[in-house]
Amino acid sequence: MTLFSCTIVLLVLAIGASQAKLRIDNQWAGGFQGAIEIPIPNSINGWKLEIRFSQPVSIDAWLGDLDSKVDDRTYIYRNKDWNAQFSSGAQFNFEFVANGGVEPSNLITVLFNGQTVDIGSQGVTIPAVSTARPTENTPNPTGSTPTFEPETPPTTFAPVVAPVVDSKYNYASVLGASLLFYEAQRAGKLPANNRLSWRGDSMLMDKGENGEDLTGGYFDAGDYVKFGFPMAAFTTLLAWGAIDYADAYIASGELENMRQAIRWSTDYFIKAHVSEREFYGQVGDGHVDHASWTRPEDWTQARPAWKVTRTQPGSELVGETAAALAAASMVFRSVDPTYSSKLLSHARQLYDFANENRGSYSDSITNAANFYKSWSGYGDELAWAAAWLLRATSEHRYQIEVEKHFMEFGLSKRPTEFGWDNKLAGVQVLMAKLTQQTNYRQQAESFCNYIVRQAPRTPKGLVFIDQWGALRHAGNVAFVCLQAAEIGINTQEYVDFAFQQINYILGDSGRSYVIGFGKNYPQRPHHRSSSCPSRPAVCDWNAYNSASANPQLLVGALVGGPDKNDSYEDNRNDYVKNEVATDYNAGFQSAVAGLLHYQLK
C-alpha cells in the first residue's frame, strides 16, 4: 500500500505511553495537507509545537501563531488565545499544509511542549474513531476539546486499494469548461480578467432594505434571480470537491479558477450576512424575472431583497450557508488564512443562528416557495452545517451537535437522492469519512448500494432519480458515492458507477450533454443571456422563440438531460430538459474531479 491509496492516511507516532498520528488529508506532487493528532495525557494551559523537516519546506498553519522560523526546515508555533487549554485525555489536532517538494516521510521531528513526539514507527493505518460521548463533569473551557470515553472498542477497516480508472474523455478539459459556465452566471461588477466577452457588469443596483450592498453572487439558472439557498448548496459541493480533489484542479491548471468560483459566492454571502442574526437570502422577484427575456446587463429596474431574522427565521438557508462558508474556509487556508478565518467566523455565527432561531426559510421569504421550497425540512441542513464545522475546526462539540440532530430529526434513514434540498446522504457520507463510526458507514453504504444496485436506470444506464434535471441528480449521487468509495466502502463498484454516469453525460449515451464539449452537444439551452444576440442588438422574446442555436456558446453548462427512456430534444422551450443551473454543475464537476483524482494515482 502507498500513501496514494486512500484519502485519509495515518502514520503512527508515539508520545509518552500513548500514540500520536500524522493524518494525511490530501497529497500531491511536492506537498500534502494533514494534521498532527496529539493526545493530551495531562491538562495543559498553553502549548508550543516545533515541526522539523529533512529538507526546506513552506508551512501554512491556522490553529497556532508562528512563534519563530528557525530555518527553512524548522517551524515553531504557539497556541492562540482560544485554544490554549486542553483537558486530560483530550486530543489536539494541529492542521497544516506543507509545500516545497516534500512528502510526509520528510517530517522527521515533532516537539510538543518540549517533549519529543516519537516518529520512529512508520506503520500505516486507517483512522478508527469510537462512538463516544463526553464524560460528565469534564471541564470544557472555550476552544478546548472535551474528554471522550469510548462506549465500544474502535472499529478498524481494511486499507483502501486504489481502483482502476480509465477514460476516453479529457476530464481536465471538462473541469475547465464547467468553471467557465460559473463565470457566465456571475452577477455584479465583473473582474478585469473576465473571460467571456458577451458578459458584462449587471445588477449593480442590488441592495438591502437599508441600502446594504448586495451586488455580486450568482444568477441561479437561465434567469437572473439570486436564490441564496441553492447558491449556498452548490458552493458547498464545489468546495468539497476542491478540498478532497485538489490534485485534479492542480493537474488541470484550474485551481485558481476554482478558488475564484468559490470566492464569488462567499464574498456575496459575507455581504448578505449584515448582522449576527440577519441574512439576505434572495435578491430578485422570481415571478417578475421569469416574465422577462432579456440580458442581465440591460436590466435597470430596482429589485426586491428579502432577509431572514430572529423573528422571521430560515434554518435551511442559513444552515446551508454556514456549511458553504465552513467548507470554503478550508479551500483558502493555505493561500489566504485571514480570509479563511473570516469565513469560519461567519460560518459559526450562521450555524448558531440557524440552530437557535429555527424555522423554514420559505415561510419568511415567501417568494422563494414557488421555486426553491425545502421539502426535506431543515434538520438535514443543521446536521450538514455542524458536520462541516466539525471538519473545518476539529472541535468535538460539533460532533455532539450532529449526533443531536440525527436523533431529533431521525436522520439515520436511507434517502433516495442528494441535492440542493435533501443533504441527508451527504451528511451520512461526510460523517463516515470524519469519524469512521460504524453507524455512519452503514448509512453511507445503504444509500450508495441503493443508488448503484437498485435505483431506476434508463435503457442506456443513466441512474434516473427525477425527470427535472435528471443529469444533475446523476452527477450528485456519483460524487457522493465517490466520497464513500474513498473510505473503502465498495470502492471499485462505486468508482465504476461514477465512471459510467459521468461518461454517459460526456458522450457514452450517443451525445454530450455538456455545452461546448464532445460531440453533438446542446446548442439551445433555456438560458436568457446566451440566447441573446451580441450587444447592442435588442434581446427580447424573439430570442426565446428563435429556432436558431444560441448566439453565445454557454461553454461548460450541463443541461437537464433526457427522460427515463434516454429521449432528448435540443429545444429551448423545453426547460425541464434544457434549462441549466448552477446546482446542476456542482456535483457533476466534483465527480469529474474525483475521477481525475483517481486517474492521477
N, C-alpha and C positions, 0 to 999 in steps of 0.2 A: 504494500500500500504506500502511496506517496501523499504528500501534503495536498496535492491537487485532487485527491479522490473524494473529497466531500467539502461542503460549505463551511462547517464548523468543526475544527480540529483542536484537540488539546494536547500539548506537550506537558507531561507530568513533571512538576518541580517538587521541591520539598522545603518546608520552612519549619524548623524545630521538629516536633513529632508529627505534624500534620502535613498536608500536601497543598502546594500552590500549583497553579496551572496557567500556562500561556495559551489563551484561546485565540484561534485564528478565524476571523470572520470573513476575510477575503484576502486573496493573494494574486499578484500579477507579476510580470517580469520586472524585477527591480524593487519590489516593495510589498508590503502587506498591511492589513488593518486587523487589530485584535485587542486583547486585554490581558493584563496580568491579574489573575484572580488570587488574592492573598487572604487566607484565613486569619482571623484575629483571635489569638488564644487568650489574651487579657485585654481589658478595657484600656483604650488609649484616648488621649486628648491632644491631638496634633500628630502629624506624621511627616516623614521625609523619605523620598524614594529616589534611589540612584539607579539609572539604567546604563549599561555599558555594552557596546557592540565591538566586534572584532575588526570593523572597518568603518570608514566615515559614513555617517547616516544623517538624514534630516528627519526630525521627530516633530509631529504635531500632536498635542495632547490638550484636553479640555477639562479634566477633572482635578487638575492641580496647577499651581502657578510655577513657572520656571524660576527656580532659585538661582541656578548657575549652569553654565555650559562649560565644563572643564576643558574639553577639546571637542573636535568634530565627531568623537565617538562616545562621549560620556555626557549624560544629561541628568540634572538633579532637580526634582520637583518637590514643592511643599504643598500642604493642604490649603484649600480655600476656606473661607470663614465658615461656610455651611456644611463642609464635610470633614471637619477636624476630629469629631468624636465618633468612636465605634465601641460597641459593647462587646464583652467577652463572648466568643462564639460566632460573631458576625463575619462577614466576608467583604473585603474591599476589592472592587473591580476597577483597575486603572486602565482606561481605554486610550488607545493611541494609534497613530498611523506612522509607519516607517517607510521612507523613500530613500533613493540614492544608490540603488543596486544591491540591496540587502535582501536576505530571506530570514525566516525565523531562526535558523541554526546559527546566524551571526550574533544573536543575543547571547552574550557569554556571562554577564554578571548582573544580578539584581540585589540591591541592598534596601531593606525596609527598616527605617529607624535604626540604622547601623548594623542590622542583623543580615547575614548573608542568606539569600534565598537560593538554596542548592539547585542548580540546573543540571546536575550530573546525569539524572535519568532522562533518557530520550524515548521512553515508551509513548505510544500514541493511542489515545482512547477517544471515544465519543462521549460527550458530557452526559452525566446522569444526575438528574435533579429530582429529589423526592417530592411526593405530595406532602407538604409541610404546612404547619400553622405556627404563628408566633407563640412562644410560651407566655403564660400570664405573668404580669408584674415585671416584664422586661423593659428596662429603660430604653427609650427611643428618642433621643434628642434630635433636633432638627438636622436633617441631612444624614442621619446615621442609618445603618441597616439593622433591622430587628433580628434578634436571635431566632433561628428556626430549629424546631425539634422534629425530626422525621417521624411520621406515623408508620411508615413501612420502609423496608430497605430500598435503596435506589435501584432502578431498573437499568440494565445495560443493554446495548443493542450492537449488532454486528456492524463492522465498518462499512461505509458506503463505497461501493465499487462504481467507478465512472462508467456510465452507459456508453454504448456505441451510438454515435450520431453522425449522420452524413446527409448531405442535401445537395440537390442540383440548383438551389436558389441562393442568391447572394444576400444573406441576412444582413450584412453590414450596410448594403445599399438600402434595404428596407428600413432600417433604423434611421438613416439619413432622410429618407423620403417622409417618414412619419413625423419627424421633427419639423420638416418644412410645413406640413399641414398645421401643426400647432402655431407656427408663425403666421399662417394665413388667418388664424382665429383671434389674433391679438386685437384688443381694444386699447384706446388711449393714444398717447404720443409714441410713435414708433421710434426705435433707436436708429442711429446713423447707419448701422450695418444691416438694416432691413434688407432681406434678400429677395423680396417679392415686389417687383416694380408696380404691380397693379393694386397694391395695398398702400394706404396712407394713413395719416392721423385720423382718428374718429372718436366720436362721443366725448369730446373734451369738456362738454357741459355737465357730465355726470357728477352729481354731488348729493350729499345727505340733506336732511331737513334743516340742519343748522349750518349748511354751507360746507360740510366736510368734503374734502377731495376724494371722490370715488372713481377717478379715472383709472384706466388700466384693466387688468384681468382679461378674461377670455369670453368671446361670444360662444354661446352654448353649442349651436349646431349650424343649420342653414339659415338661422335667424341672428338677431343682434341683442337678445336678452342676456344679461349676466345672471344666470341662476347659480347661487352660491353653493347649493347642496351638491349637484353633480360636478361642479368645478372643483370642490374640495375632494370629492371621491376620486376623480381621475388623477388629481395631483398626488394623492396617497399612493395610487398604483404606480404612477411613473417613478415616484421616489423609491418605492420598494424595489423596483427593477434596477434603478440606478445604484442602490446600496449593494444588492446581492450580485449584480452582474456588471459591476464597474469595468471588469476586464473587457466585456463586449463593447462598451462605449469607447474605451481606450483604443481597442484594436480597430474599430470602425472610424476613428477620428472624430467622434461625435460627442465626447464627454463634455466639452464646454457648451455646445449647443443644448445638450440635455440639461445641464445646470441652469442655463438661461431660461429654458422652457419652464422648469420648476419655479424659478425665481419670479417669472412673470405672474404666476399665481400667488406666491407667498408675499410679494410686495403688496399686491392688492388686498390680501387678507389682513395684513397689518394695518393698511389704511381703513379697512372696513371695521376693524376692532377699535372703535372710537373711545371706549372706556371699558373698565373691567367687566361690566355686565351689560354691554351694548355692542351688538354686532349687526352690520348691514348684510342681509342675506340675499337681496335681489335688487337689481337696477334694470328698469325697463318693464313695461306692461306687456305681458305675453300676447294678450288679445290685440292690442293696438299694433304691436310689432308684426304679428302674423297677418294683419290686414294690409300690409305694405310690402312691395317688392322693389327694392332699390339698393344702392350702395350704402354701406355704413358711413363712408366719407361725406355723403350728401345729406345725411340726417341732421336736421337743425333744431327740431323741437325739444323742449326740456323733457326729461324722463323721470318718472317717479322712482323713489328708492324706499325700500322697506327694511326695517330692522327688527331684531328680537331683543327683548329686555328682561329684567327680573319679573315683571308683571305680564309680559307677553313673550313667553319663553319659546325656545326652538331647539330641543335637545339633539335631534338628528343632525340638523345643520351645524350646530356649534360643536357637537362631539366629533363629527367627521372633519371639521376644520382643525380641531385640536390634533386629530390623528395625522392630518396632512402636514401640519407645522412640525409635529414631533418627528415624523419621518424625514421631512426636508432638513431638519436641523442636523441629521446625520450625514446628509449629502454634502453639506457645506462645512463640516467640522474641520477638515484638513486644509481647506482653502480660504475660509473666511470665518474664523472662530467667533469673532464678535457678532457677526450676523447670525451664526448658528445659535449662539446663546440667546439672542433676541427672539428667534423663532421658538426656542424651547420655553422661554418665559411666557410668550403669548399662548403656547400650547397648554401649559399648566393652568393658566388663568381660564382659558376657554373650557378645559375639561371640568374644572370646578363649577363654572357657570352652567354647563350642560347638565351636570350631575345634581347640583343643589337647587337649580331652578328648572324643574322638569316640565315638559310639555311638548306637544307636536308642533313643529315649526310652521306647517301649513295651516294650523289654526290661527297663528299670529300673522303669517304672510299669506293671506287667502288667495292672492293672485297665483301663487305657486301651485295651488291644489289641483288645477286642471292640467298641469304639465309635469310636475315632479312631486307628487304626494308620496309620502313614505307609507307603504302598506305593511312593512315588517315591524313598525314601531321604532322606538328609539333605544331599546335595550341593547341591540347589536352595536349601535354606534357608541354607546357608553363603554361597552367592553372593548371595542375596537380602539377607541381613544386611549383607554387605560393600558391596553396591550402595547400600543406604540410608545407610550410614555415609559412603560417598563423597559422596552428595548432601548430607548434613547437615553435613559437615566440609570438603568440597573437598580432602581430603588424598589425594594420588595413591597413597599406599600401599594404600588400599582398592581403587583401580582395579587395581593389581597383584594383590591378593587375589582379586578377581573373575575375572581372567584365569587365575589358577592353578586356581581351582575349575572354570572352564569346561574346561580341559584335563584335569584329573584325573578329573572325573565325566562328561565327554562331554556338556556342556550345550548344544552347538550344534544338537542335533537338534530337529525340529519336534514340539512337544507337540500334544495334541488337546483339552486342556481347561485351565482355570485356576481354582484354588480353594484351599481351606484346606490341602490336601495338596501338590498339584503347583504350585509357584511359577515353573516354568521360563519360561512365556510372559511373566510379569510381570518377571522378571529381564531377559529379552531386550529387552522394550519400554523398561523403565526405563534400561537401559544405552544403548539407541539415543538416548533423549532426552538423557542426560547427556553422551555423547561424540560423537554423530553419526557414529560409526565405521561404515563400510560393512558390516562383518560383522554387527553387531548390527541395523542397519536391515534387512538382508536376512532375518535370522531373524525379526524382528518382522513383516515383510511376508509371509513364508512362512506364519506362524501365522495371521495375520488373513485372508489370502487363502483359506486352507483353511476357516476358520470361516465366512467370508462367502459363499464361492463353492461349497464342496464338502460341508461338513458336512450331515448329515441334517436335514431340516425336517419339521414336521408339515404337514398339508394347509393349515392357516391361516397357516403361515410361521414358527412358532417353531423356532429352531435347537435341535435335540434331541440333547443330548450324553449324558445319562443319565436314566433314569426316576426316580431318587431325587433329589428336589429339582430337577426339570427347570428351573424358573424361576430358581433360584439360579444354575445354570450359564449360562443365557442372559444374566442380568444381569452376571455376572462377565466374560464374553467381550465383551459390549457395552462395558463400562467399559474394559477393557484395549485394545480396538481404537480407542476414542475417544482414548486416550493416543497410539496410533500415528498417528492422524489429526492430532494436534496438531503433529507434526513433519513434516507434508507427505507422509505415505505414504497415497496413495489417499484423500485427505481426504474428499471428498464421498461416496464409496462407503461408507466406514466409518461416517461420521456417519449416513448414510441407514440403514445396518444397525442401528445403535444405536437410532435413532428407531423403526424397525419393531419391534424386540424389546421395548423399553420400552412402546411403545403397545399391543402385544399384551397385555402384562401389565396395563395400565391400563384396557383395555376394547375394543380392536380385535378381540379374539378372540370378542366377544359378551358378555363379563362382565369384571369387575375381579377380580384375584387379590390385591389389597391390601385388607385388612380396614379397613372404615370409609371407603373411598374409592371413588367412582364407583358404577356400577350393578351390582346383583346380586353383591355381594362375599360371600366365605365368612363363615359365622356359627358354624361348628362346628369350629374348629381343634383339632388334637390338642395341647392345651396345658392343663396342670393348673390353674394358678391362675385363669385366665379362665373355666374351666368350673365353678368353684365358686360357690355362691350367696353373697350378701353375708353377711359376718360379723354375728352369731355363729353362724349356721346351720352344721351339720356338713357337711363336704365329704369324700366318700369315693367308692368305685367306682360308687355310684349316679349321681354326676355324670358319670362317664365313659360310663355306659350310657344316659344320657338322650338321647332323640331331639330334645330342645329345643335351641334356639340357646344358645351360651354366655352365661350371665347377665352377664358382664363383657365389654364390647367391647374387643378387643385391637387398638386402632387402630394402623394402620401396618404390621402384620405381613404379610409375604409368605409365602403358603403354598407347599407343594412344587410343586403345579401339575398339569397334565394329563399324559396318556400320549402316546405318539407319534402317536395319532390325534385329538388335541385333546379326548379324552374326560376328563371330570372330574365327580366327585360330592362334594358338601359333606357329608362323613361323618367324624366324629371318630375312628371306628375305623380308618380308612384312613390310617395315619401316613405312608405313602410320599407321598401326595398332599396331606395336610392338616397334617402337622407344620410348625411354624415353627421358626426357629433364628436365632441372632444372625449366623451367617455367611451365611444366606440373604439378609439385607437389605443387607449391606455393599457388595458390588459393584453391586447394583441401585441403592442410594441414591446411590452415587458416580457411576453412569452418568446418573441423573436430574439430578444436579448438573451434570454435563458438558453435557447437552443444554440446561439452563437457561443455563449459561455461554455457549453459542453463541447462544441467543436474545437474550441481553443485548448481544451485539455489534451 
